[in-house]
Amino acid sequence: MAKTYLKKWLIGGVDQWIMMKEDHPKETKPVLLFLHGGPGSAQISYIDSFHEELDQDFTVVHWDQRGAGLSYYKDIPAASMTIQQFIEDTVELTEKLLSYLGHSKLYIAGYSWGSLIAIQAVHQRPDLYHAYYGISQVVDVLKEDIVSYELLLKKYHHNRLFSSCLRLLTPPPWKRTSAHALFSLYKEFVNAGLTYRWKPLFQMLRGILHSKHYQLIDKWRFLKGQKFSQDMLWSELMNESIQYRVSTILIPCYFIIGEHDMITPAAVSKPYVDQLTAPIKEWFTFKESAHSPHIEEPAEFIRIVRKTAIHHLQGKLDL
């Protein structure tokens, strides 16, 4: 029976934590590496309550990235908190996992911020990966804010209170981070933010509070790491775009987005995916989700991952 292990590995010169379930003796399950959102929104503490079924078919690896969750330390060099460093960390972790588990390639999934990192890792090193899953794919953060603002203003123009609040906020870009935080709050009020319904959000919070992987001090580190990561990376993130930098990927790509997502709206990501060149490319819209389709509709997410893992599972499962 698989047992859950937390492991501390030196990645990019910094101690970073991963969680995986290993079978003894080790089975030849394919490996799925999952990159969390944020920056800084580590998910080791709660993700088991959503994706436990994936462990039947994959050795799933979750990673608290540099400066996040268990991998937050107050002495992390600020100069190392760059998007390029996170891409390098991803490639280094991938190579270490493959060596440790005895595989030549693995599957990789990136959620939101994690998708921005993962898609660039697979672009640079396609030889390390079977396939890529982009969940709530980030393309251009500033453009996503502008489009979301316009779409929300158009959709809720009959709601005087909400439209007045948006107009008072003024259109992006914003110089103050508080304005961006307020815009995020507005999206939650109309079920277009982190989740479409409240239940998965409460389940996530409950998972963090009652986590068997995080001690009390780790939960404090989770909060500290989230603020630290946001502070260190936000300026660079707001100027980041993969629109033209990543135009070709040499492995199968699967993109998953919530229909109600106004954080990374399909109006930005779908045109990008349409022009992206890849040997296999599919787009999945989750009808009952906003920005977190993998935890809002976990059964459908698991079904799609199983169905599209063509190197190992296709033809073996009735999907």
C-alpha positions as CSV (number, residue, x, y, z in Angstrom):
1,M,0.0,0.0,0.0
2,A,1.3,3.5,-0.9
3,K,2.5,5.6,1.9
4,T,2.7,9.4,1.9
5,Y,6.2,10.9,2.4
6,L,7.4,14.4,2.8
7,K,10.9,14.9,1.4
8,K,13.2,17.9,1.7
9,W,15.5,18.2,-1.4
10,L,18.0,20.9,-2.3
11,I,16.7,22.5,-5.4
12,G,18.3,25.6,-6.9
13,G,20.5,26.0,-3.8
14,V,17.5,26.1,-1.5
15,D,15.8,23.4,0.6
16,Q,12.4,22.7,-0.8
17,W,9.7,20.2,0.2
18,I,7.8,17.7,-1.9
19,M,5.0,15.2,-1.0
20,M,4.6,11.9,-2.8
21,K,3.0,8.6,-2.3
22,E,5.4,5.7,-2.9
23,D,4.7,2.0,-3.1
24,H,7.1,-0.5,-1.6
25,P,8.3,-2.3,-3.6
26,K,8.0,0.6,-6.1
27,E,5.4,0.1,-8.8
28,T,5.9,1.3,-12.3
29,K,3.2,3.9,-12.2
30,P,3.7,7.0,-14.3
31,V,4.7,10.2,-12.4
32,L,2.6,13.3,-12.3
33,L,4.2,16.5,-11.0
34,F,1.8,19.2,-9.9
35,L,2.7,22.9,-9.7
36,H,0.6,25.0,-7.4
37,G,-0.8,28.5,-8.0
38,G,-0.1,31.8,-6.4
39,P,2.6,32.9,-6.4
40,G,3.0,31.3,-3.0
41,S,-0.3,29.3,-2.7
42,A,1.2,26.0,-1.6
43,Q,-1.2,23.0,-1.7
44,I,0.5,20.1,0.1
45,S,-1.7,20.8,3.2
46,Y,-5.1,20.3,1.5
47,I,-4.8,18.7,-2.0
48,D,-5.3,15.1,-0.8
49,S,-9.0,15.7,0.0
50,F,-9.6,16.4,-3.7
51,H,-7.3,14.2,-5.8
52,E,-6.7,11.0,-3.8
53,E,-8.0,8.8,-6.6
54,L,-5.2,9.9,-8.8
55,D,-2.8,7.9,-6.6
56,Q,-4.3,4.7,-8.0
57,D,-2.8,5.4,-11.4
58,F,0.0,7.8,-10.8
59,T,2.8,8.6,-8.4
60,V,1.6,12.1,-7.8
61,V,4.2,14.6,-6.6
62,H,3.2,17.9,-5.0
63,W,5.8,20.6,-4.4
64,D,5.8,23.6,-2.1
65,Q,7.7,25.9,-4.3
66,R,10.6,28.2,-3.3
67,G,9.3,30.6,-0.7
68,A,5.9,28.9,-0.3
69,G,4.5,26.7,2.5
70,L,7.0,24.3,3.9
71,S,9.6,25.8,1.6
72,Y,9.4,29.3,3.1
73,Y,12.4,30.5,5.0
74,K,13.0,34.0,6.1
75,D,16.6,33.9,4.7
76,I,15.7,33.0,1.1
77,P,17.7,35.4,-1.1
78,A,15.3,37.9,-2.5
79,A,17.3,38.0,-5.7
80,S,16.4,34.3,-6.3
81,M,12.7,35.0,-6.4
82,T,12.4,35.4,-10.2
83,I,10.2,33.6,-12.8
84,Q,13.4,32.3,-14.5
85,Q,14.6,30.7,-11.2
86,F,11.2,29.0,-10.7
87,I,11.5,27.5,-14.3
88,E,15.0,26.3,-13.5
89,D,13.8,24.8,-10.2
90,T,11.0,23.0,-12.1
91,V,13.5,21.4,-14.5
92,E,15.9,20.5,-11.7
93,L,13.2,18.9,-9.6
94,T,11.9,17.0,-12.6
95,E,15.4,15.6,-13.3
96,K,15.8,14.6,-9.6
97,L,12.4,12.9,-9.5
98,L,13.1,10.9,-12.7
99,S,16.4,9.8,-11.3
100,Y,15.0,8.9,-7.9
101,L,12.0,7.0,-9.3
102,G,13.7,5.4,-12.2
103,H,11.7,7.0,-15.0
104,S,12.7,8.8,-18.3
105,K,9.8,11.2,-18.4
106,L,6.9,12.4,-16.3
107,Y,3.5,14.2,-16.7
108,I,3.3,17.8,-15.5
109,A,0.3,19.9,-14.5
110,G,0.5,23.6,-13.7
111,Y,-2.3,25.5,-12.0
112,S,-2.6,29.3,-12.6
113,W,0.8,30.7,-11.5
114,G,2.1,27.1,-11.8
115,S,0.9,27.0,-15.4
116,L,3.0,30.0,-16.2
117,I,6.1,28.2,-14.9
118,A,5.3,24.7,-16.2
119,I,4.5,25.7,-19.7
120,Q,7.9,27.4,-20.0
121,A,9.7,24.4,-18.5
122,V,8.1,22.0,-21.0
123,H,8.9,24.5,-23.8
124,Q,12.6,24.5,-22.8
125,R,12.9,20.8,-21.9
126,P,10.3,18.7,-23.8
127,D,12.5,15.7,-23.5
128,L,11.6,15.4,-19.8
129,Y,7.8,15.3,-20.1
130,H,5.1,13.0,-21.5
131,A,2.4,15.7,-21.6
132,Y,1.4,19.0,-20.1
133,Y,-1.8,20.0,-18.3
134,G,-2.5,23.7,-18.2
135,I,-5.1,24.5,-15.6
136,S,-6.4,28.1,-15.7
137,Q,-3.6,28.9,-18.0
138,V,-1.8,32.2,-17.4
139,V,-0.9,34.0,-20.6
140,D,-0.6,37.7,-19.9
141,V,-1.6,38.9,-16.4
142,L,-2.1,42.5,-17.3
143,K,-4.1,41.7,-20.3
144,E,-6.2,39.2,-18.3
145,D,-7.0,42.0,-15.8
146,I,-8.0,44.4,-18.5
147,V,-10.2,41.8,-20.3
148,S,-11.8,40.6,-17.0
149,Y,-12.6,44.2,-16.1
150,E,-14.3,44.9,-19.4
151,L,-16.2,41.6,-19.4
152,L,-17.5,42.1,-15.9
153,L,-18.5,45.7,-16.6
154,K,-20.5,44.5,-19.6
155,K,-22.1,41.5,-17.9
156,Y,-23.2,43.4,-14.8
157,H,-24.1,46.8,-16.3
158,H,-27.7,46.4,-15.0
159,N,-26.3,45.9,-11.4
160,R,-25.8,49.5,-10.4
161,L,-24.0,48.8,-7.2
162,F,-21.5,46.4,-8.8
163,S,-20.9,48.5,-11.9
164,S,-20.5,51.6,-9.8
165,C,-17.8,49.9,-7.7
166,L,-16.0,48.8,-10.9
167,R,-16.1,52.3,-12.3
168,L,-14.8,53.8,-9.0
169,L,-12.0,51.4,-9.1
170,T,-11.1,52.6,-12.6
171,P,-9.8,50.2,-15.3
172,P,-6.4,48.5,-15.0
173,P,-3.5,48.8,-14.8
174,W,-3.3,49.8,-11.2
175,K,-0.3,51.3,-9.4
176,R,-1.6,50.2,-6.0
177,T,-1.7,46.5,-5.1
178,S,-4.7,47.3,-2.9
179,A,-6.7,48.1,-6.1
180,H,-5.9,44.7,-7.5
181,A,-6.9,43.1,-4.2
182,L,-10.2,44.9,-4.3
183,F,-10.8,43.8,-7.9
184,S,-10.2,40.2,-6.8
185,L,-12.7,40.6,-4.0
186,Y,-15.3,42.0,-6.5
187,K,-14.9,38.8,-8.6
188,E,-15.5,36.6,-5.6
189,F,-18.8,38.4,-5.0
190,V,-20.1,37.4,-8.5
191,N,-18.7,33.9,-8.3
192,A,-16.1,34.6,-11.0
193,G,-13.0,34.4,-8.8
194,L,-11.2,31.6,-7.1
195,T,-14.3,29.3,-7.1
196,Y,-17.8,29.4,-8.6
197,R,-19.4,27.9,-5.5
198,W,-18.3,28.3,-1.9
199,K,-18.2,24.6,-1.0
200,P,-14.7,23.7,-2.5
201,L,-13.3,26.9,-1.0
202,F,-14.5,25.8,2.5
203,Q,-13.2,22.3,1.8
204,M,-9.8,23.7,1.0
205,L,-9.7,25.9,4.1
206,R,-10.7,23.0,6.2
207,G,-7.9,20.9,4.7
208,I,-5.4,23.6,5.6
209,L,-6.6,23.9,9.2
210,H,-6.7,20.2,9.8
211,S,-3.8,19.1,7.7
212,K,-1.8,16.2,8.9
213,H,1.2,17.4,6.8
214,Y,1.4,20.9,8.3
215,Q,2.1,21.5,12.0
216,L,0.8,24.7,13.6
217,I,4.1,26.5,12.8
218,D,3.8,25.3,9.2
219,K,0.4,27.0,8.8
220,W,2.0,30.2,9.9
221,R,4.8,29.7,7.4
222,F,2.1,29.1,4.8
223,L,0.7,32.6,5.4
224,K,4.1,34.2,5.6
225,G,5.2,32.4,2.5
226,Q,2.2,33.6,0.5
227,K,2.8,37.2,1.4
228,F,6.6,36.9,0.8
229,S,6.0,35.3,-2.6
230,Q,3.5,37.9,-3.7
231,D,5.7,40.7,-2.6
232,M,8.8,39.4,-4.3
233,L,7.2,38.3,-7.6
234,W,4.2,40.5,-8.2
235,S,5.9,43.3,-10.1
236,E,7.6,40.8,-12.5
237,L,4.4,38.8,-12.9
238,M,2.4,41.8,-13.9
239,N,4.8,42.4,-16.8
240,E,5.1,38.7,-17.8
241,S,3.6,37.3,-21.1
242,I,4.1,34.0,-22.9
243,Q,2.0,35.2,-25.9
244,Y,5.0,35.2,-28.3
245,R,7.7,33.6,-26.2
246,V,6.1,30.1,-26.2
247,S,4.5,29.5,-29.6
248,T,5.5,25.8,-30.1
249,I,5.5,22.9,-27.6
250,L,6.8,19.5,-28.7
251,I,4.6,17.4,-26.4
252,P,0.8,16.8,-26.1
253,C,-0.9,19.8,-24.3
254,Y,-4.3,19.7,-22.5
255,F,-5.8,23.0,-21.2
256,I,-8.5,23.1,-18.6
257,I,-10.5,26.2,-17.7
258,G,-13.6,27.1,-15.7
259,E,-16.4,28.7,-17.7
260,H,-16.9,31.4,-15.0
261,D,-13.2,32.2,-14.5
262,M,-12.5,35.9,-14.6
263,I,-9.0,35.6,-13.2
264,T,-7.5,33.9,-16.3
265,P,-10.5,34.4,-18.7
266,A,-10.9,32.1,-21.7
267,A,-11.1,35.3,-23.8
268,V,-7.4,35.6,-23.3
269,S,-6.2,32.0,-23.0
270,K,-8.3,30.4,-25.8
271,P,-6.9,32.6,-28.6
272,Y,-3.4,31.8,-27.3
273,V,-4.0,28.1,-27.2
274,D,-5.6,28.2,-30.7
275,Q,-2.4,29.6,-32.2
276,L,-0.1,27.3,-30.2
277,T,1.6,24.6,-32.2
278,A,1.7,21.1,-30.5
279,P,1.5,17.5,-31.7
280,I,-1.7,17.0,-29.6
281,K,-3.8,19.9,-28.2
282,E,-7.1,19.8,-26.5
283,W,-9.3,22.4,-24.6
284,F,-11.7,21.4,-21.8
285,T,-14.2,23.8,-20.3
286,F,-15.6,23.0,-16.9
287,K,-19.2,24.3,-16.7
288,E,-19.5,24.5,-12.9
289,S,-16.1,26.1,-12.2
290,A,-14.4,29.5,-12.0
291,H,-10.6,29.7,-11.5
292,S,-10.1,26.3,-9.8
293,P,-11.6,23.6,-12.0
294,H,-9.3,20.9,-10.6
295,I,-10.8,21.3,-7.1
296,E,-14.3,22.5,-8.1
297,E,-15.0,19.5,-10.3
298,P,-12.3,17.0,-9.2
299,A,-14.0,13.9,-10.6
300,E,-14.0,15.4,-14.1
301,F,-10.5,16.6,-13.7
302,I,-9.3,13.1,-12.7
303,R,-11.3,11.6,-15.6
304,I,-9.6,13.8,-18.2
305,V,-6.1,13.2,-16.8
306,R,-6.7,9.4,-16.9
307,K,-8.2,9.7,-20.4
308,T,-5.4,11.8,-21.9
309,A,-2.4,10.0,-20.3
310,I,-1.9,8.3,-23.6
311,H,1.5,6.9,-22.9
312,H,0.2,4.7,-20.1
313,L,-3.5,4.5,-19.4
314,Q,-5.4,5.0,-22.7
315,G,-7.0,1.8,-23.8
316,K,-6.7,0.3,-20.3
317,L,-9.5,2.3,-18.7
318,D,-13.1,2.5,-19.8
319,L,-13.4,6.3,-20.2
